[in-house]
Amino acid sequence: MEKTLKQQPNNLIKVVLFGPESTGKTTISRMLARHYNTVWVQEYAREYLQEKWNNERKLCDGSDQLPIAYGQIELENQLAKKADKIQICDTDLLETVVYFENYYDKTIDESLKKAALKNDYDLYLLTYIDTPWEADDIRENPHQRLEMFKTFETALIKYNKPYILLKGSLDTRLKIATKEIDKLLKEKGYL
């Protein structure tokens, strides 16, 4: 399969969870996929980096940006074929760009940045830092969550991405998200 960073065209409503590590993106994306009886696209970087840690005892570095990006978009494109009206993405290429710009390597591959800005999502759900930090083998920055939240929000504003803020309990976050997603479904004639 040819490596690409482009989304395959489809008629799905695409929603992406976006924000700092350990802010509930995976939990909410799973809940939303269940709620809408569709698939969710997991975060490829978690599997990739956990395997790197298990095999080499190394954390993420600048050389990982393209393998992560290719893996993420490949998952998204594969699972789009199985989605029903809506696709919930645990992350996207713009999140990859923000992470690498701020944590690992200030130099972003130009093809990754172009794809991150060109790939299209109907709604970003920006997750706030009011969830407990959950440590694991690959999470590294518990003390930078507020700073990173602001960085993620700034990226959404800078690149004019449609977003809403998710904060509060899981139930509150789910209610906020489903209300906005239902509006999109209604606009597209899916409800």
N, C-alpha and C positions, 0 to 999 in steps of 0.2 A: 504494500500500500504506500502510495506517495505521501510523504510528510507534508502537511499543510497546517496553516494556522487560521484558515478561513472556516467560517460556519457554512454548512450546507444549507441551501435555501429550503424553507418549509413555511407552513402557515401557523405554526405554534405561537402561543403567547409565551415569551421567555422571561422568566423571573430569576434573578441571581441574588444570592445572599452575599453580603459584602461587608468587610470590617476586620478589625484586629483579631488575632488568635484568641481562642478560648472565650468567645462571646456568644456562643450558641448557634452558630451558622448551621452546623450539621444537624443538630437536634431540630431546629425549625424547618430546615429543608425536608427532612424526613416526615415531619408532621404535616407539612403542606402537601407533599406528594401523596400521603395517605388520605388527607382530606379531599383532594381533587382526583383521587384514584388514577394517578399517573406515575411516571417514573421520576426519580431524582438523579441528578448527575453528581456523584460524590467528588470530593476534592482529590484529584490525582496525586497532588504533592504529598499528601499524608502517607499514602501507600509507598510511593517512590522513596520518600525520605526515611520512612521507617525501615524499609529494606536496606537502604544505604547505611543506616545506623546499625542494624542487625549484622550486616556483612562486613562493614569496615570500621564501625565505631566512629563515623564521621558525621558531622552536621552539614547542613546546607551551605553551599558556597556559590560563587558566581557562575561556575561551570554547569550548574544544575538548571539555570533558567530556561534554556530551550528544551531539554528533555521533559521538564515539567509542563511547559506550554504545549508541546506537541501531544503529550499524553492527555492533558485536560481537554483540548479541543477534539481529539479523536474520540474520547468518551462521550463528549457532548453530541457529536455528530452521530455516533452509533446509537445512542439512546434516544435521539430525536425520532428515530424510526419507530420506536415503541411507545412514544408518548401519546397521550390523549388530550388534545386541545391545548395543553399547557405543559411546559417543561420547567422544572425547578432545578436550578443549578446551585450547588453548594459554593461555587466560586466561579471566576472567569479570568480571562487573560489580563484584564486591567488590574485585578487584585495581584496577580503575579508580578506585573510591572511595579506596582506600589511597593510590594514586599522587597523586591530586588533593589529598587532605587534607595530604599531606606535602611535595609538590614545588611545586605550582602555585597552588592557591587553597584556602584553608582552608574556604571555603563550598561545600558539596556540595548539588547540587540534591536536594530532598527526594524527588522521584519516583525518582531514581537510587538513592538510599540505600535506600528501601523495596524497590525491585526487587532490589537486590543482596542484601538480607537474606532476601527471600522466595524467590528463585529457588533451585532445589534441585539439589545435586550429591551423589553417593554417596561421593565421595572427593576430597580435595585432596592433591596431591603438592607439598609445600613444598620448593623447590629451595634448597640451601645455596650459599654463595658460594665453594666450593672449585673453581671453574672459572676459567680465565683470563678477564680482562676483554677484550672485543672491542669496540674503538671503532668507531663509525659516525657518520653525520650527525646522528642524533637521540638517541643516548645521551649523558647529561649528567653523571652522578654516580658516577664510579668510586671515589671516596673515602668514599662513604656506604653501601657495600654491607652491612657488618655491622650498622650502625644500621638500615638498611631491612629486612634479614632479620628482626631482632628485632621491628620494627614489623609485618611481615607475619604472623609467628607470633603476636604478641599479638592481631591481628585475628581469626585463626582460633580462638584460645582464647576471646576475648571473645564471639564470636558462635556459639560451640559448634559449629564446623564439623569434620567428621571428617577427620583428616589424618594423614599419615605424612611423615617427613623423608627426602628423597633427597639423599645426599651420596656422594662417592667418584667412581670412574671411571664412564664411561657404562655399561659392562657391569654394574657393581655397582648403579647406579641402576636400570637396566632390570630386573635380577633382583628387587630390592626391590619395584619397582612391579608387576611381573607377578605376584609372589606374592600381593600384596594384592588386585589386580584379579581374579585367579583365585578368591580366596575369595568375592568379591562375585558373580562369575558362577555359582559353585557354589550360593551361597545363593538366587539367583534361579532356579535350575534350568536354567541355560544350559550347564553343563558336564556 
